[in-house]
Amino acid sequence: MNIIINGEKRELEESVTLEKALETLGLTGKVMAAAVNMEIVKQDSWNTHKLCDGDKLELLDFVGGG
């Protein structure tokens, strides 16, 4: 299936969970927040939230600085 991740088209296996997608992309532990189709998905739901073809996924990492 095809999804858009932070504006970039990517191909993932069908019916993958958000957590599995992060593992596949090598982003486990690096993402602090995720939104699917402009709706925040809480971290405790990442292992059950299934992605669908055409979803738009935004992944955020908080960076400190000043």
TORPA-4810 file (N, C-alpha, C, O; in nm, 3 decimals):
<nodes>
NODE_1_0.084_-0.117_0.000_0.000_0.000_0.000_0.089_0.124_0.000_0.204_0.118_0.042_M
NODE_2_0.036_0.234_-0.046_0.110_0.360_-0.051_0.054_0.457_0.052_-0.067_0.476_0.062_N
NODE_3_0.144_0.517_0.128_0.106_0.621_0.222_0.202_0.738_0.207_0.310_0.723_0.148_I
NODE_4_0.165_0.851_0.259_0.250_0.970_0.255_0.303_0.991_0.397_0.225_1.006_0.491_I
NODE_5_0.435_0.993_0.412_0.496_1.015_0.543_0.575_1.144_0.538_0.673_1.156_0.465_I
NODE_6_0.530_1.242_0.618_0.592_1.375_0.621_0.613_1.429_0.480_0.717_1.486_0.448_N
NODE_7_0.511_1.413_0.396_0.512_1.467_0.260_0.581_1.380_0.157_0.586_1.418_0.040_G
NODE_8_0.634_1.265_0.196_0.706_1.177_0.105_0.629_1.047_0.084_0.590_0.981_0.181_E
NODE_9_0.607_1.010_-0.042_0.534_0.887_-0.072_0.621_0.766_-0.040_0.736_0.757_-0.082_K
NODE_10_0.562_0.672_0.036_0.632_0.550_0.075_0.541_0.430_0.052_0.419_0.443_0.053_R
NODE_11_0.601_0.316_0.032_0.524_0.192_0.014_0.548_0.101_0.133_0.662_0.076_0.171_E
NODE_12_0.439_0.052_0.192_0.445_-0.039_0.307_0.356_-0.159_0.279_0.273_-0.157_0.189_L
NODE_13_0.375_-0.265_0.359_0.290_-0.382_0.344_0.147_-0.349_0.384_0.124_-0.253_0.458_E
NODE_14_0.051_-0.425_0.335_-0.091_-0.402_0.363_-0.122_-0.422_0.511_-0.059_-0.505_0.578_E
NODE_15_-0.218_-0.347_0.562_-0.271_-0.361_0.699_-0.163_-0.356_0.806_-0.172_-0.429_0.905_S
NODE_16_-0.065_-0.273_0.789_0.042_-0.259_0.888_-0.004_-0.162_0.996_-0.075_-0.065_0.969_V
NODE_17_0.037_-0.189_1.120_0.005_-0.097_1.229_0.104_0.020_1.226_0.209_0.012_1.164_T
NODE_18_0.068_0.126_1.294_0.156_0.242_1.303_0.288_0.202_1.367_0.395_0.244_1.322_L
NODE_19_0.283_0.121_1.472_0.404_0.075_1.540_0.494_-0.006_1.445_0.616_0.015_1.443_E
NODE_20_0.436_-0.096_1.368_0.513_-0.178_1.273_0.572_-0.090_1.163_0.684_-0.115_1.118_K
NODE_21_0.499_0.011_1.119_0.550_0.103_1.018_0.674_0.176_1.070_0.772_0.191_0.997_A
NODE_22_0.671_0.219_1.195_0.786_0.287_1.255_0.905_0.192_1.264_1.019_0.233_1.240_L
NODE_23_0.880_0.066_1.299_0.987_-0.034_1.304_1.048_-0.052_1.166_1.170_-0.053_1.150_E
NODE_24_0.962_-0.067_1.064_1.007_-0.088_0.926_1.092_0.029_0.878_1.190_0.010_0.806_T
NODE_25_1.056_0.150_0.919_1.127_0.271_0.877_1.249_0.301_0.964_1.321_0.397_0.939_L
NODE_26_1.272_0.219_1.067_1.386_0.239_1.155_1.369_0.360_1.247_1.467_0.424_1.284_G
NODE_27_1.246_0.391_1.283_1.217_0.509_1.363_1.169_0.478_1.504_1.125_0.568_1.576_L
NODE_28_1.177_0.353_1.545_1.134_0.316_1.679_1.216_0.393_1.782_1.339_0.393_1.776_T
NODE_29_1.148_0.458_1.876_1.216_0.534_1.979_1.255_0.674_1.939_1.299_0.753_2.023_G
NODE_30_1.240_0.709_1.811_1.278_0.842_1.764_1.158_0.934_1.744_1.175_1.056_1.738_K
NODE_31_1.040_0.878_1.736_0.919_0.957_1.710_0.847_0.980_1.843_0.825_0.887_1.920_V
NODE_32_0.812_1.105_1.869_0.743_1.141_1.993_0.593_1.156_1.973_0.515_1.135_2.066_M
NODE_33_0.550_1.191_1.852_0.408_1.211_1.825_0.380_1.172_1.680_0.465_1.186_1.593_A
NODE_34_0.258_1.123_1.658_0.218_1.082_1.523_0.074_1.124_1.498_-0.012_1.116_1.586_A
NODE_35_0.050_1.170_1.376_-0.085_1.205_1.333_-0.113_1.133_1.202_-0.030_1.132_1.111_A
NODE_36_-0.230_1.073_1.194_-0.273_1.006_1.072_-0.393_1.085_1.020_-0.494_1.100_1.089_V
NODE_37_-0.379_1.134_0.898_-0.485_1.214_0.835_-0.527_1.330_0.927_-0.645_1.356_0.945_N
NODE_38_-0.426_1.398_0.984_-0.444_1.518_1.066_-0.506_1.490_1.203_-0.550_1.583_1.271_M
NODE_39_-0.511_1.364_1.246_-0.562_1.330_1.378_-0.452_1.262_1.459_-0.393_1.163_1.415_E
NODE_40_-0.425_1.317_1.577_-0.322_1.261_1.665_-0.360_1.119_1.706_-0.475_1.091_1.741_I
NODE_41_-0.261_1.030_1.701_-0.279_0.892_1.750_-0.192_0.879_1.873_-0.070_0.895_1.865_V
NODE_42_-0.253_0.850_1.987_-0.178_0.838_2.113_-0.084_0.718_2.106_-0.115_0.616_2.044_K
NODE_43_0.033_0.732_2.170_0.135_0.627_2.165_0.084_0.492_2.212_0.127_0.390_2.159_Q
NODE_44_-0.005_0.489_2.308_-0.054_0.359_2.356_-0.146_0.290_2.256_-0.188_0.177_2.279_D
NODE_45_-0.179_0.358_2.146_-0.262_0.299_2.040_-0.183_0.264_1.914_-0.238_0.208_1.820_S
NODE_46_-0.053_0.297_1.912_0.028_0.274_1.793_0.032_0.127_1.754_0.040_0.095_1.635_W
NODE_47_0.026_0.036_1.852_0.036_-0.107_1.820_-0.095_-0.165_1.767_-0.096_-0.279_1.720_N
NODE_48_-0.205_-0.090_1.774_-0.332_-0.139_1.722_-0.388_-0.053_1.608_-0.479_-0.096_1.537_T
NODE_49_-0.333_0.067_1.590_-0.384_0.156_1.484_-0.333_0.110_1.348_-0.214_0.119_1.319_H
NODE_50_-0.425_0.060_1.265_-0.386_0.012_1.132_-0.387_0.126_1.031_-0.478_0.208_1.029_K
NODE_51_-0.283_0.129_0.949_-0.275_0.227_0.842_-0.345_0.173_0.718_-0.351_0.052_0.697_L
NODE_52_-0.398_0.263_0.638_-0.470_0.227_0.516_-0.404_0.293_0.396_-0.335_0.394_0.408_C
NODE_53_-0.425_0.233_0.280_-0.372_0.288_0.157_-0.419_0.433_0.142_-0.537_0.463_0.156_D
NODE_54_-0.325_0.522_0.113_-0.357_0.663_0.093_-0.352_0.748_0.218_-0.369_0.870_0.210_G
NODE_55_-0.327_0.687_0.335_-0.317_0.765_0.458_-0.203_0.865_0.449_-0.103_0.843_0.380_D
NODE_56_-0.219_0.977_0.521_-0.114_1.078_0.533_-0.067_1.075_0.677_-0.142_1.106_0.769_K
NODE_57_0.059_1.039_0.695_0.118_1.022_0.826_0.219_1.133_0.852_0.310_1.155_0.771_L
NODE_58_0.204_1.202_0.963_0.299_1.304_1.005_0.366_1.255_1.133_0.298_1.222_1.230_E
NODE_59_0.498_1.250_1.132_0.575_1.204_1.247_0.656_1.319_1.302_0.722_1.390_1.227_L
NODE_60_0.650_1.338_1.433_0.717_1.451_1.496_0.815_1.403_1.602_0.789_1.307_1.676_L
NODE_61_0.928_1.471_1.608_1.028_1.448_1.711_1.056_1.583_1.774_1.082_1.680_1.703_D
NODE_62_1.050_1.591_1.905_1.073_1.717_1.971_1.221_1.738_1.994_1.291_1.649_2.044_F
NODE_63_1.270_1.856_1.957_1.410_1.888_1.969_1.425_2.008_2.062_1.358_2.110_2.044_V
NODE_64_1.511_1.996_2.159_1.536_2.108_2.250_1.637_2.205_2.190_1.714_2.170_2.100_G
NODE_65_1.635_2.323_2.238_1.730_2.423_2.190_1.692_2.559_2.242_1.595_2.576_2.317_G
NODE_66_1.770_2.655_2.200_1.740_2.788_2.253_1.787_2.897_2.166_1.768_3.015_2.198_G
</nodes>
